[in-house]
């Protein structure tokens, strides 16, 4: 297996994980639930709707700062 094959498989796995997380955020947002995210190396509870919004904007949470 070449290095390119390994990189392609890793990218496919990353995209699969990203879709799975997105689908879970959608499901939890519809139910009005919260999710736990990593913010600055610490667990942080936010609404799934907020997490979904940040994910769809392509942004990331800033360490220690509330999302606004």
Helices and strands as residue ranges (DSSP letters): H 3-30, E 34-39, E 42-47, H 48-57
